[in-house]
Amino acid sequence: MMIAGKASIRWPQPWLDAIFYSIQTRNLVGTPIAEYVPDNLVKERIALVGDAAHLPTPLTTKGFNASLQDAAALADSVAKGIQGKSASEPLLEYESLRLKHVRQIVQSGQSFSRSFGR
C-alpha cells in the first residue's frame, strides 16, 4: 500500500491534508505521543509509579510532577513497613490515593489533544 493510502487510513481530516502539505513542503516535524490511562496501579505485591503506571501526553506538562507525587504517596503508604500478608494493604492505600488523580491527568491530555482541528 502506498504511503498516501496508509496515511488516509490512519489520519482523518484536517490532519491528512496538513500531513500531505508538510511532506510536500518538507516542513514536517513529528513527535509520537503515547498515552496510557491505568485501570489500577497495584497488583498483589507490585506497585507501579510514574510513566510505568500512567503516561500522560507531554502537552499536560504534568508527567514528572505526577511521578514525584506517586513516589511520595507510595513512600507514605509503606512508611510503617510491609510484612507478610499485610503487604498489599499499604499498596492498595497508595492506589486509592493516586489512581483517580492520574487517570484525570491522562484523560485531560487526551481531551486536549482531541480538541485540535475542531
FENPE-V308186 format. One record per helix or strand of 3 or more residues. SS is the DSSP state (H for helix, E for strand). FROM is the first residue (numbers start at 1). LEN is the number of residues. Records with the same first field share a line. If there is no record, write none. Layout:
BEGIN
SS: FROM-LEN  FROM-LEN
END
This chain:
BEGIN
H: 3-8  15-10  50-3  58-3  63-16  84-32
END
